Amino acid sequence: MTQSLEDYLEMVSFLADDGAVRVTDIAARLGVSKPSVLTALRNLEEQGLLEHARYRTVILTKKGALAAAEIRDRHSFLTAFLEEVVGVSPETAEKDACKMEHLLSDETLKKMKAMTRRHAGKS
């Protein structure tokens, strides 16, 4: 899955926390056009990650909810890591985590998590 599609899936998940997800909401939050959103949703639907019918709300499938949860977990961990371990500002941590969540390997992420657990046990 591309970085862009991961961002769309993550946004659908965030918006779903507050209720129904509409194309206009996704477009507004990501700062993109409605046609761009529709193209991404069609791609995610083809991958079995969500369901969307024209003029209806967007619904994550079970597979989509699991994938979105994984993306959100990576993002959340990286934001906290950058703030608490590295010591960058919350704004910088948020921006950098958005970029890093797509690029880091599972191996690197696991090592970072293990490192934080080791440090937490020493305090």
C-alpha positions as CSV (number, residue, x, y, z in Angstrom):
1,M,0.0,0.0,0.0
2,T,1.3,3.4,-0.8
3,Q,2.0,6.2,1.7
4,S,-0.9,8.1,0.3
5,L,-3.4,5.3,0.7
6,E,-2.2,4.6,4.2
7,D,-2.9,8.3,5.0
8,Y,-6.4,8.0,3.6
9,L,-7.1,4.8,5.5
10,E,-5.8,6.3,8.7
11,M,-8.0,9.4,8.2
12,V,-11.1,7.3,7.6
13,S,-10.3,5.5,10.9
14,F,-9.8,8.8,12.8
15,L,-13.1,10.2,11.4
16,A,-14.9,7.0,12.2
17,D,-14.1,7.5,15.8
18,D,-16.4,10.5,15.7
19,G,-19.2,8.9,13.7
20,A,-20.1,8.7,10.0
21,V,-17.3,9.3,7.5
22,R,-18.1,11.3,4.4
23,V,-16.0,12.1,1.4
24,T,-16.2,15.8,2.1
25,D,-14.8,15.3,5.6
26,I,-11.9,13.3,4.3
27,A,-11.1,15.9,1.6
28,A,-11.3,18.8,4.2
29,R,-9.1,17.1,6.7
30,L,-6.4,16.0,4.2
31,G,-6.7,19.2,2.2
32,V,-7.3,17.4,-1.1
33,S,-10.1,17.4,-3.7
34,K,-13.2,15.2,-3.6
35,P,-12.2,13.5,-6.8
36,S,-8.8,12.6,-5.2
37,V,-10.6,11.1,-2.3
38,L,-12.9,9.1,-4.5
39,T,-10.0,7.7,-6.4
40,A,-8.2,6.6,-3.2
41,L,-11.4,5.2,-1.8
42,R,-12.0,3.1,-4.9
43,N,-8.4,1.7,-4.6
44,L,-8.9,0.9,-0.9
45,E,-12.2,-0.7,-1.7
46,E,-10.6,-2.9,-4.3
47,Q,-8.2,-4.0,-1.7
48,G,-11.1,-5.0,0.6
49,L,-10.2,-2.4,3.2
50,L,-13.5,-0.3,3.1
51,E,-16.9,0.0,1.6
52,H,-18.2,3.1,-0.1
53,A,-21.2,3.6,-2.3
54,R,-21.7,6.9,-4.1
55,Y,-23.3,9.5,-1.9
56,R,-23.0,7.2,1.1
57,T,-20.7,7.1,4.1
58,V,-17.4,5.3,4.1
59,I,-17.2,2.1,6.3
60,L,-14.0,0.2,7.2
61,T,-14.1,-3.5,6.7
62,K,-12.7,-5.8,9.4
63,K,-9.5,-6.0,7.3
64,G,-9.5,-2.2,6.9
65,A,-10.0,-1.6,10.6
66,L,-7.1,-3.9,11.5
67,A,-4.8,-2.2,8.9
68,A,-5.8,1.2,10.1
69,A,-5.3,0.3,13.7
70,E,-1.7,-0.9,12.9
71,I,-1.0,2.4,11.1
72,R,-2.4,4.4,14.0
73,D,-0.4,2.4,16.5
74,R,2.8,3.1,14.5
75,H,2.0,6.8,14.3
76,S,1.1,7.0,18.0
77,F,4.3,5.2,19.1
78,L,6.5,7.2,16.8
79,T,5.0,10.5,18.0
80,A,5.5,9.5,21.7
81,F,9.0,8.3,21.0
82,L,10.1,11.5,19.3
83,E,8.6,13.6,22.0
84,E,9.6,11.6,25.1
85,V,12.9,9.9,24.0
86,V,14.3,12.3,21.4
87,G,12.9,15.4,23.1
88,V,11.4,17.2,20.1
89,S,8.4,19.5,20.3
90,P,4.9,18.0,20.0
91,E,4.4,19.7,16.6
92,T,7.7,18.4,15.2
93,A,7.0,14.9,16.6
94,E,3.6,14.9,14.9
95,K,5.0,16.0,11.5
96,D,8.0,13.6,11.6
97,A,5.9,10.7,12.8
98,C,3.6,11.1,9.8
99,K,6.6,10.7,7.5
100,M,8.4,8.0,9.5
101,E,5.3,5.7,10.0
102,H,5.4,4.8,6.3
103,L,9.2,4.4,5.9
104,L,10.4,2.4,8.9
105,S,10.8,-1.3,8.6
106,D,9.0,-3.6,11.1
107,E,12.4,-4.6,12.4
108,T,13.4,-1.0,13.2
109,L,10.1,-0.3,14.8
110,K,10.3,-3.4,17.0
111,K,13.9,-2.4,18.1
112,M,12.7,1.1,19.0
113,K,9.8,-0.4,21.0
114,A,12.2,-2.8,22.8
115,M,14.6,0.0,23.5
116,T,11.8,2.1,25.2
117,R,10.7,-0.9,27.3
118,R,14.3,-1.4,28.5
119,H,14.6,2.3,29.4
120,A,11.3,2.3,31.1
121,G,12.4,-0.7,33.3
122,K,15.5,1.2,34.4
123,S,13.7,4.2,35.8
